[in-house]
Amino acid sequence: MSGMVMPNLGAFVGWGLMAAIFIPNGWFPNEKLGEMVGPILNYLFPLLIGYTAGYNIHGQRGGVIAAFATMGVIVGSNITMISGAMVMGPLSSWLLKKFDQKVQPKIKPGFEMFVNNFSLGIIGLLCAIFAYMTVGPVIRLLIVIITSGVNWCTTHNLLPLLSVFMAPAQVLFLNNVVNHGILAPIGFAQVPELGKSIMFLVDTNNGPLLGTLMAIALFGRGRAKKTAPMAMFIAGIAGIGEVYFPFVLANPLLVFATMGGLAVSLFLQVIMGGGLIGVASPGSLIAIAMMTPKSAIIANLVSISAGFIVSCTLGWLLLKISPGSEDGEEEDPVIVGGRQVKSVTDFVPGMATPTSAPATARKSIQRILVACDSGMGSSAMGASVLRKRLKEENLDTITVVNDSANRVGKEYDIVITLSGLLERAKLSCENANTAFITVNNFIKLSDYDETVAFIKQHNQAANQEATT
């Protein structure tokens, strides 16, 4: 789901600003300009998400058929069909991909365009009809049920219970799934009626996670204590919450600090009338401020501040119970050809303990991928940090890019990711010789020591083989 939504977040931000400014209860109401708000929400967003999902699966053809099929759920429902696009986009493009894999090798020369166009058109037509008759109504019913449940929780002041699910979901990299797949569609449905929605502040409310990081910065130990302040700045100002996840994964007790802070924050938002006008992305304090309507300024400020204080206090208490567990110093594993090795010398030919090396070991490292959940936030920072490190080591001829762990492909010699995303990255890799290296923190310069050592020894062995 993050792969469908994250590349389009710029459009969501633009829509949120437009709604915050021009709708009747916005900062500067304008009836004419406000007319764009509804069509963008109901048509553009589902089509963008559907197209992106299809493109990720099957390139341009996948994007086209996904957009076509998405129109079925849009027309088949009277509510915003972002969730429906998340179903039909991947489904229709996957069906077309399977068809192409079976049929295209058998197409006679000269008939490629005929078969490709008609196959996309016919499969797309069937998917659109199927979406119109079944997926649209089913998704609409599910959203109505979930929305009713959320509204019931809100009416009875039980919305803080969402923190029990959201806090663990964040550190398990499911935050984008829950936020964009469940909460955001409910929020978009509530905005036209209420002018704001608390749903936009469940995941993006970074007050609680900043409080947990503050507790680590003040009362933690070792490496975690030193890196927590920088993580606070990146999460709070840049809005990249992924930098917070490794701290809690290293000391799972700290999830209860964030959970408590989020529960208090949600409770205050309910009783004070907090909420945002749209998705705050990235989830920074600046983006939250820009998406805050006039009627919710005080509520949002108080609730986020209270969440920060509560989570910081709980974090301090939990760190007294388990002061050192967040400071693990385990070496990052290196995996090549599906086999974990203790060091790079285990598989690089010509080193101390050579074994049968993969074919790519005879070629210098040329391309490195830094992969995170969505491929936009923390991995972009990690790629920047690694480029700086490689430049210091005179290895700046190596190309370093960032992307989602779901889109590794086959063109990279090394993939660097977090341990929680390793299996996902390996599943999306199409090259059995790609080396995988996990890091604890994308922004920690020293976490790339293993990568630099691997590159140097690998390239040295490749150069020795080339000369012989």
N, C-alpha and C positions, 0 to 999 in steps of 0.2 A: 504493500500500500504506500509506503514512503517513496518507492520508486515511481509511483504514478503521480503523487502529489507534490513532492519536493521540487522537481524542476519547474513547476508552474506557480510557485509561491509568490513570485513577483507580481503576477496578475492578481492573486488574492490580496496582496498588500495594496495594490492600486485600487481594487474594488473597496477594500475596507476604508481607505482614505476618502474615496468618493462618497461612500455611505456616511461616514462620520461627519463630512462637511455639508453635504447637500440634502440629505433626507429631512423631512419636516422637523424632527427634533434634533437635527445636527447643529454644528457650530455656526454655519452660514446657510440656512435653508434656501434652496433654489428649485422651484418646481420643474423647470425645463431640464436642467442638468441632472436632477434626481431621477428623471425617467430612464436613465441608463442603468440604474442600480438593479432593477428587477430582471431585465433580459440578460445581463452579464451573469447574474447569479443562476438563473434557470437554464440558460442555453450554453453560454461560453464555458463556464467551469466544468460541467459534465463532459462537454466535447473535448476540452483540453485534457482532462484526466483520461478519458477513453482513448484519445489519440496517442498520448504519451505511453500508456500501458501497452497498446498495440505495437507502437514503434519499438519499445524495449524488447518485445517478444519476437517480432518478425519484420523489423525495419519499416520502410515506407509503406509497403503493402499491408502490413499489420496495422499501422496507424490509420490508414484509409478505411479498412473494413471495421476497425474498432469505432471510429467516429460515426460511420454509417449505422452500425448496430446500436450505438449509444442513443441515436435519435429515437429508436424504438422505446427505450425506457423514459426518455424525456417526454415524448408525446403521450405515452401510456400512463402518465401520472400527473397529478396537479400539484406536486411538491417538488422541491429541488432534488434532482436525481444524481447527486454525487456518489452515493453508495451504489446505485444501479450502474453507473459508469464503471465503478471498480469491479463489477461482476462481468458486464458484457464486453468491456474493453479487452481484458485478458482472454476471456473465453472465445470470442470471435476470432481474434488474431491467432490463438493457439490452434483452432480448427483449420484455419487457412494454412498455417505453417505445416500441419500434418498432411493436408491435401497436397501442398506443393512438394513435400518430400517424397510422396508416393508417385505423383503424376509427372512432375517436371522432367525427370530423367527419361521418360518415355515419349515426350513430345517430339514430333517430327519437325525438322528444320523448316522455318517459315510460318509455323503455326503458334509460335511462342506468345505473341501479343494477343492473338485470338483466344487462346486457352486461358492466359493469365487474366485478361479483362473479364471474360465471362465467368470464370471460376470465382473471382472476387465479387462480381456483381450478384451471382446466384447465391453464394454462401452468405454474403452480406445481407441480401434480401430476406433469406430464411432466418438469419439471426435477428434482424430488426423486427420481423413479425413475431418471433418467439419472445423477444424482449417486451414488445408491446402487449402481448396477451398474457404473459406469465411473470416475467422478472419484475417489470414495473409495478404491477399490483402487489406482488409479494413483498418487494422492498418497501413500498409505501405502507403496507400493513405492519411490517417490522418496525419501521421508523415511528409510526403512530404508537405502537405498543411501548417501545423504548422511551419515546418522548413522554408518554403518559406516566411511565414509571418515574422518570426524572422529575416531571412536574409534581407527582405525588410526594417524592422525596423533598422537593423544594417547599411544598405547602406545609409539610410536617417537620420541616427543619432537619431532615435526615440526609441532605445532600453531602455533608461531611463524610458519610460512609464511602463515597467514591475514592477517598484517599487510601482506603484499605487496598484497593485494586490498582490505583494509579501509581503510587509510590514504588511498589515492586515492578510494575510494568515498565517504568522508566529505566531502571537499571538493568532490566532484561532486554533492552532495546525494542520493546513493544510499544513505546510511547507514541510513535508515529502511527502505528496501526490503530491504537485506541483513539488518539486525538483526531486523526483525519478520517478514520473509517466509521467512528461511532459518534464522538462528541461534536465534531464540526458540522456534520449534517443537521444535528439537532439544533445547534446554535444558529445556523443559517435559516432554519425554519422559524426560530423564535424572534429573530431580529425584525422582520417586517411587522410583527405584532407588538413586540415589547420595546423595540428600539435598541436592544442590547441583549446579551446572553452571558450567563455565568459559565456556560460550557466552554467558551473561549479562554477561560482563566483556570481551567482545571490542570491542564498539562503545562501551559506556558507561564503559569505563575511561578516565577523563579525565586520568590522570597524564601520559601522553605528550603530549597536546595542551597541557596546562598548562605542560609543560617547554618546548615550542616557543614558546609565548607569553612565557614568562619570558626566553628567549633574545632575542626581539624587544625586550622591555622593557629588557633590559640592554645589548644590543649593536646594536639597530636604529637607525634614524634617522627624524627628522621625525615625521610624523603617526602612522605605525605605532608608533613607540616610545612616543608619548604616550598612545595609546589602548589599548595592549596590557595595562597593569595593570588597567584597568577590565574588559577582556574576560576576563582571568584570574579576576577575582572573580565575574563573571556565569557563566562556564563552570563554575567550581569549586564555587560555593555555590548558585547558582540552577540549575545543570545545563543551561544552554542552550548547547549546543556549537556552534550555528550562528554565534555571534559569532566563532568561531575561523576559519571557512572563508575569509572575505575576505583574511585575512592570508596564507594559503598560496596562494590564487588569484592574489594580486598578486606572489608570489615562489614559483613552483612548486617550486624546489629544496628548500624547507622541508618538503615532504611526506616527504622521506627522513629528516628528523629525527624526525618523528612515527612513521614506519614503523619505524625502529630502536628507538625507545623502546617501542613496542607489542610488537615481537618479543621484546625482553628481558623485558618484563612477562609475556607469555604463557608464555615458557620457565620463568620462576620459578613461575608458577601451576601449571604441569604437574608440576614436580618437588616442589613443596611442598604441593600439594593445595588450591589456591585455588578460588574460585567463589562464586556467589551462589545464594540460594534462589528468586529470582524476578527479574523485570525491574526494574532500578533506574531509575525514571522520575519526575521528570527525572534525567538522568545526573549528579547532583551527588555530591560526596563524602559528604554527609549521607545521601542515598538509598542509596548503596553501603554505608555503614556499617549502615543499618537492614536491608538485605537480606543481610548477611553472617552465616552461621551460626557457631556457636561454634568449630567445627572448622577454620574458614578465616580466622580473624581475623589471625593472624600472616602467613599466606601472602598475603592480600590487601594488608595494610599494606606488606609488604616489596616485593611485585611492583609495586604502584602507585608507591611511592616510587622504586624503581629505574627504572621507565619515565620518570618525571619527570626524574631526573638524567641519564639517557642522552640523552633527546630535547633537553634543554637544552644539553648538551655538543655534540651534533651540530649543533644550531641555531646555536650560536656559531661553529663551524667553517664552516658553510655561509654564514653572514652575512659572514664574512671574505672568502669567495670572491665573494659578490654582495651587497655592503652596502647598496646603495641601491635595488635593484629592487623591494623591497616597499613603496616609498614613492611610488607613482604618484600624480600629481595631475591626471589627466585629468578633464575635465568630464563630468558625468553626462548622457547623451543624453535628450532629450525626444522622444517619439514620439506623433503624433496621426494617426488615420486610417491607420495603417500606414506613415506617412512620418516619418523622422527629420528634425528641424529643428535648426538651430544655436542658436536662442534662441526665447523665447516671442514675440518681436515678429514672427517670421516668419509667424505664423498668426492672431494676435489682431487683429481688425479695428480700425482707427483708430490702429494703432501705426505705427512708422517705415516698415516694409516690409511692407505688408499683402498677403495672398494670399487665395484663396478659403477662407473659414473654415468649419469644421463648424457644424452647427446649434446644438450645445450651447455654442458660443462666445458666443452671444447671451444666455446665462443664467449667473448667478453660480455659482461653485463651491459646491456644497452637501455633497457626500459624497466622502470620500477613503478608499481601501482601502490598507492596508499589508499586503503579501502575502509570506509565507515558504513554506517547503516544507510544513510541517504545519499552519500557521495558528494555532499555539498559543504557541510559545516566543519566538523573536527578533522576530517581527512584533508580538506583544503589547507588547514593550518599545519597538519602533520607534513604534508608535501612541502610546504614552505620551509618548515624547520629542517627537513631532510635535505632540501636543496642547499640550505645554508651550511649544513654539516659537510655535505659532499664537496662544496666549494672550498671549505677549509682544508679538506684532504686532497685537493687537486683532482677531484673526480667529477667535476661539474659538466663533463661532456655527456654524462648519463642523463637521460630524460626521466623526470619524475612527474607523474600526474596523479590525480585523485579521482575516485569514482565510488560507486556503491559496491558493497560486497556481493551484491546480486549480479554484477556485470563485470566479472573478471575477464572472461573470454580466453584468448590464446596467445596474445601478443606480448605478454610481460614475462620477464625473467625472474622477477621477485615480486611477491605481493606481501605488503606489510599491513597488518590489521590487529584488532584487539582479540583477545582470546575468546570472548563471547561470540565473535563473528567468524571465527576460523572455519567452522564446519560449513557455514553458508558460503563463504568465499571459495572453499574447495569444491563445493557442489557446482558452482557457476564457472569454474575453471575448465577450459577445454584443452589445456596443455599439461600432460602428465609430468613434464620436466620442470614446471614452475616451482620455485622455492617459496615457501611460506614462512614468514617470520612474524611473531606476535610481539607487541609492545604493551606496556602497562598504561602509558600516557602518551598521546600523540604529540604533546607540546614539550615533552621533556627531552632535551638535547642528548643527554647521556643514554636514553633508551634506544638510541640508534647505534650504539657501540657494536652490537652483534651484527647489524647490517653492514657497517663499514668494514668490519673484520672479514665477513663473508665475501664482500666484493673484492677486497684487496687480494685475498688468497685465491679466489676463483679466477680473477683476471691474471694473476701471476702464473697460475697453472696453465691457463689458456695461451698466454704468451710463450711459455716454455714449449708447449706442444707445437705452436706455430713455427718456432725457430728450428725444431727438430724434424 
